[in-house]
Amino acid sequence: MTQGLTMTPILLRTSQRGATLLELMVGITICLLTVTVALVALMVSRGSSGTVSEASQLQQQASYAFRVICQQLRQAGSRQLDPTTTPDVQAKFYEPAGVVVDFGASPPITGKASPSSSEYTLAVNYQNINDPVNTRPPSSVPEDGYLMRNCLQEKAAVASAPLVSSQFKRDSANNTLMCAGTGAPQAIIQNVKDFTAQYLVQATPGTNDAAPTFKYVDADTAATAWLNVYAVQVCLELEGTENIDTAGAKYKKCDGSEADRGNRLRMVFRNTYHIRNHAWPATS
């Protein structure tokens, strides 16, 4: 009995022995390594997810801007055919009663390579056409039959503005693409690093032996031949806001030159719009 009583405290002390300092430090180190690996994996996953989300956002903005510009360029230079005249060799166009449609002073497409504060990179004009197939109830407002809208979906007044005009440029102070119609300019997309327009003009006339030739020029060169513009190439460079690792990576800007990405997501979009209407007279 005496030996059993003396062994019990020894067994209890053995079962209650704590971890040594070395074991504790090893355990803490393993825990810290596990947490570090988890945090790195989380940051990589978050960065990848953020980049994909931002790329999708920039693509949506470019798609919307191109859709707005396309709606206007498809109408550039259009005039309403007079439905009361019989068909003949030369088409006859309709002009609103009492309104002189002065197309000579407002070519279908104009622009500036380096626009000032009051100028625009791209401007589009076309006649405010009255749609004879109008299912609306009769109204005393004469412009109700005029369904054309500018880049801001503004309705042009018939008497005072027989032209529908839309103007586009980049606001360098806010990195936005501005659209101007009859009222104050408004931003339609953001994150715009650059916005340019190139114009496809006819360089040489066609002959029996050779087809006509065309070339892309900037606005300064096209200024003497706006009526010979057959297509417009629009370029948008959009810049993300999140920092990403792009060490050594380069991209091509709208002007074709290479530049560093600068740890930002940068996407360049181009689209070419062919002008459908060429019935624009030199004078009214």
C-alpha positions in Angstrom: 0.0 0.0 0.0 2.8 2.3 0.8 4.5 1.9 -2.6 1.2 2.5 -4.4 0.7 5.7 -2.5 4.2 7.0 -3.3 3.9 6.2 -7.1 0.7 8.1 -7.7 2.1 11.6 -7.5 4.9 10.7 -9.8 2.5 9.4 -12.5 0.4 12.6 -12.1 3.4 14.8 -12.6 4.4 12.9 -15.7 0.9 13.2 -17.3 0.7 17.0 -16.6 4.1 17.9 -18.2 3.7 21.0 -20.4 5.3 21.9 -23.8 8.8 23.1 -23.8 9.8 26.5 -25.1 11.3 25.0 -28.3 8.1 23.1 -29.0 6.0 26.2 -28.5 8.2 28.2 -30.9 8.0 25.5 -33.6 4.2 25.4 -33.3 3.9 29.2 -33.6 6.2 29.2 -36.6 4.1 26.6 -38.3 0.9 28.5 -37.6 2.4 31.8 -39.0 3.6 30.0 -42.1 0.1 28.6 -42.7 -1.5 32.0 -42.2 1.0 33.6 -44.6 0.4 31.1 -47.3 -3.3 31.5 -46.9 -3.1 35.3 -47.1 -0.9 35.2 -50.2 -3.3 32.8 -51.9 -6.2 35.2 -50.9 -4.4 38.3 -52.3 -3.6 36.5 -55.6 -7.2 35.3 -55.9 -8.5 38.8 -55.1 -6.1 40.5 -57.5 -7.0 38.1 -60.3 -10.7 38.5 -59.6 -10.4 42.3 -59.5 -8.5 42.4 -62.8 -11.1 40.2 -64.6 -13.9 42.4 -63.2 -12.1 45.6 -64.2 -11.4 44.3 -67.7 -15.1 43.4 -68.1 -16.1 46.9 -67.0 -13.7 48.6 -69.4 -15.1 46.4 -72.3 -18.6 47.3 -71.4 -17.7 51.0 -71.4 -16.0 50.8 -74.8 -19.0 48.8 -76.2 -21.4 51.5 -75.1 -19.3 54.4 -76.5 -18.9 52.6 -79.9 -22.7 52.0 -80.0 -23.4 55.7 -79.4 -20.9 56.8 -82.0 -22.1 54.2 -84.5 -25.7 55.4 -84.2 -24.5 58.9 -85.3 -22.0 57.9 -87.9 -24.4 55.7 -89.7 -26.6 58.7 -90.3 -23.7 61.1 -91.2 -24.6 63.2 -94.3 -28.1 61.7 -94.7 -30.9 63.8 -96.1 -34.6 63.0 -96.5 -35.7 62.1 -100.0 -38.8 64.0 -101.2 -41.6 61.4 -101.4 -43.8 63.6 -103.6 -41.4 63.7 -106.6 -41.4 61.0 -109.3 -38.2 59.0 -109.6 -35.7 60.3 -112.1 -32.0 60.2 -112.7 -31.2 62.7 -109.9 -32.7 62.2 -106.5 -34.6 65.1 -105.0 -34.4 65.9 -101.3 -37.0 67.3 -99.0 -36.4 70.5 -97.1 -38.7 71.7 -94.2 -41.0 74.5 -95.3 -39.4 77.9 -94.6 -36.1 76.4 -93.5 -33.0 76.6 -95.6 -31.0 73.5 -94.9 -27.5 74.9 -95.2 -25.3 71.7 -95.6 -22.4 73.6 -97.2 -21.6 75.2 -93.8 -21.9 72.0 -91.9 -20.2 69.0 -93.6 -21.4 65.5 -92.6 -18.2 64.8 -90.7 -15.6 67.2 -89.2 -13.1 67.1 -86.4 -9.9 68.4 -84.9 -6.7 66.4 -84.3 -5.9 68.6 -81.2 -9.2 70.2 -80.2 -9.3 73.3 -78.1 -11.7 73.7 -75.2 -14.5 74.7 -77.6 -13.6 72.2 -80.3 -14.2 68.5 -80.7 -12.3 65.5 -82.0 -15.2 64.2 -84.0 -18.4 65.9 -85.1 -21.3 64.4 -87.1 -24.2 66.2 -88.9 -27.2 65.0 -90.7 -30.7 66.3 -91.6 -33.4 66.2 -89.0 -35.6 63.9 -91.0 -39.4 63.7 -90.6 -40.6 60.2 -90.6 -43.9 60.0 -92.7 -44.7 56.6 -91.1 -45.6 57.9 -87.7 -48.0 56.0 -85.6 -48.2 58.6 -82.8 -51.5 60.3 -82.1 -51.8 63.7 -83.8 -50.1 66.6 -81.9 -49.8 70.3 -82.3 -46.0 70.1 -81.7 -44.5 70.0 -85.2 -41.3 68.2 -84.2 -43.1 65.2 -82.9 -42.8 63.6 -86.3 -39.0 64.1 -86.3 -37.7 60.9 -84.7 -33.9 61.6 -85.1 -31.9 62.0 -81.9 -28.3 63.1 -81.2 -25.7 61.4 -79.0 -27.5 62.5 -75.9 -30.9 61.4 -77.2 -31.9 65.1 -77.5 -34.6 66.1 -80.0 -33.6 68.8 -82.4 -36.1 71.7 -82.9 -37.3 71.7 -86.5 -37.5 75.5 -87.1 -34.3 76.5 -85.5 -32.1 73.5 -86.0 -32.7 71.5 -89.2 -29.5 69.6 -88.5 -28.9 66.9 -85.9 -25.4 67.4 -84.6 -23.3 65.2 -82.2 -19.8 66.0 -81.1 -17.3 63.9 -79.2 -14.0 64.5 -77.4 -12.0 63.4 -74.4 -12.0 65.5 -71.2 -8.4 65.3 -70.1 -9.1 66.7 -66.7 -11.6 64.0 -65.7 -10.6 61.2 -68.2 -14.1 61.0 -69.6 -15.5 60.8 -73.1 -17.7 63.9 -73.6 -20.7 64.1 -75.9 -22.3 67.4 -76.9 -25.6 67.9 -78.7 -27.9 70.9 -78.4 -27.3 71.4 -74.7 -24.4 71.2 -72.4 -21.8 68.5 -73.0 -22.1 65.3 -70.9 -19.8 62.4 -70.0 -20.9 59.1 -71.5 -18.0 56.9 -70.2 -15.0 57.3 -67.9 -11.5 55.9 -67.6 -10.6 57.3 -71.0 -6.9 57.7 -71.5 -7.1 58.6 -75.2 -9.6 59.2 -77.9 -8.7 59.6 -81.6 -10.3 59.5 -85.0 -8.7 58.7 -88.4 -10.5 59.4 -91.7 -10.5 57.3 -94.8 -10.5 59.6 -97.8 -10.3 59.0 -101.5 -6.7 59.8 -102.6 -7.0 59.3 -106.4 -10.1 59.0 -108.6 -10.7 55.7 -110.4 -10.0 55.3 -114.1 -10.7 52.6 -116.7 -7.2 51.2 -116.0 -7.0 51.6 -112.2 -9.3 51.6 -109.3 -9.5 54.6 -106.9 -7.1 54.6 -104.0 -7.9 55.5 -100.4 -5.8 56.4 -97.3 -6.3 57.2 -93.7 -5.5 60.7 -92.6 -5.9 62.8 -89.5 -8.4 65.6 -89.1 -5.9 68.3 -90.2 -5.3 66.6 -93.5 -9.0 65.7 -94.0 -10.0 69.3 -93.4 -9.7 70.1 -97.1 -11.6 67.0 -98.2 -14.4 66.4 -95.7 -16.8 65.5 -98.5 -14.5 62.8 -99.6 -14.5 60.9 -96.3 -15.7 57.3 -96.8 -15.0 55.9 -93.3 -14.0 56.9 -89.8 -11.7 54.8 -87.6 -12.3 55.5 -83.9 -9.8 54.5 -81.2 -10.4 54.4 -77.5 -7.7 53.7 -74.8 -9.2 52.9 -71.4 -7.2 52.7 -68.2 -8.0 50.8 -65.0 -7.8 52.1 -61.5 -6.3 49.1 -59.6 -2.6 48.5 -59.3 -1.4 45.3 -61.0 2.0 43.8 -61.6 2.9 44.6 -65.2 6.7 44.9 -64.8 8.3 45.2 -68.2 5.0 44.8 -70.1 4.2 47.2 -73.0 1.2 47.9 -75.1 0.4 49.8 -78.3 -1.4 53.1 -78.0 -3.9 54.6 -80.4 -1.2 56.3 -82.4 0.7 52.9 -82.9 3.6 53.7 -80.5 4.6 51.4 -77.7 4.4 52.5 -74.0 4.8 50.9 -70.6 1.7 49.7 -68.9 2.6 51.4 -65.7 1.1 48.8 -63.3 -2.4 49.5 -64.6 -4.8 47.6 -66.8 -4.8 49.4 -70.2 -7.1 48.3 -73.1 -7.1 49.8 -76.6 -10.3 49.4 -78.7 -10.6 50.3 -82.4 -13.7 50.3 -84.7 -14.2 51.4 -88.3 -17.5 52.9 -89.5 -18.2 53.2 -93.2 -20.2 56.2 -94.2 -23.4 55.1 -96.0 -24.5 58.5 -97.3 -22.8 60.6 -100.0 -25.6 62.8 -101.2 -24.2 65.8 -99.4 -24.0 68.8 -101.6 -21.1 71.3 -101.5 -23.6 74.1 -101.0 -27.3 74.2 -100.2 
